[in-house]
Structure formats: structure tokens, C-alpha cells
Amino acid sequence: MSLVFVPERLRGRGQVGEDTVQRLLEENDQLIRCIVEYQNKGRATECSQYQQILHRNLIYLASIADSGATNTVTNAVKPDT
């Protein structure tokens, strides 16, 4: 099961750690290898399923990166009080 499948009650809570991001990147690496293997074997259905999981993981990682960039920009322009 993909790391992105977090129960609804736990979503949006806490920070995403580097270890989670690293595990997602490793999972994506494995997914890409599986996709290539299934493409070479002509198994389009399985290939499509793994592509959907990879897409979901990439969107999740992009949202983490976007929220991190937003937090960095917000902190950088926050006036000193």
C-alpha cells in the first residue's frame, strides 16, 4: 500500500518528515521499475494501475513542496515585531 493512503482522520496533521519523503521517493523508484517491466511484457492493465499510484504520489510530493515553499516565503517576508 502506498504511503499516500493515509486515513482521513490523520490527514493534515503534523509535519511531513524527511524520512517520509525519502520513503515516497524510494516507493516511486520501485513503481517506475514495475511500470517499465510491465510495459516490456505488454501488460497494460497492471502498468496503468502502477501509473495511477505513481501519479498520486507525485501530486502528494508536489503539494508538500508547494506548502514548504509557501511557508518559507511567508516566514521570509514576515515583518519583525
N, C-alpha and C positions, 0 to 999 in steps of 0.2 A: 504494500500500500504506500502510496506517495505521502511524503511528509506534508504536502499541502492540504491533505484531507484532515483538517483539524476540526474537532467537534464545534458546532455553532456556539456553545456556551463558553468556549475558550478563545474564540476569535477576538482579535483586537485588544487582547490583554497582554501587557508586558512588552518588553523589547525582544526583538529577534536577535539572538546571539550569533557570533561568528561561526560557532560550531554548527548551528542550524543551516546557515548559508552554505558552509562547506559541504555538509551532507547533501543538500539540494544540488549543488554543483556536481558532486560525485554521482548522485542519482541520475542527473541529466546526462552525464557521460555514459552511464550504463544504458540509459534509454536510447541514446543515439546509436550505440553499438548494436542494440537489439533491432532498431529500425533498419539499419544497414543490412543486418543479417537477414531479416525477413524480406527486405526488398530484393536481395540477391536470390532468395528462394522463391520469389513470386507469391508470397503470402500477404496479399494486400490488406485483408481484414485485420490481422494481427498488427501489421505495420501502422494502420490507421489508428488503432487503439493506443499504441505507444506514442504516436504523434500527438494525440489529444492530451495525454498525460504530460508530455514534454511541453506542450503549449501552455497548459495550466501552470506548470512550474515556472516557466519563463515569465508569464504575466505576474505571478506572485513575486518573483525576484525583482521584476521591474517596479512593482508597487513599493517594495521595500526600499529600493534605490531612490525612487521619487520622494518617499516620505523622509528619507535620510537627507536628501538634498534640500528639501523644504525646511527641515529643522535646522540645517547648517546655515542656510540663508537667513532664516528668521533670527537665529542667535547672532549672526554677524551684523545685522542691521538694527538690533535692539539697542535703543539709547541707554546710556548709563544713567542711573537714577540715584 
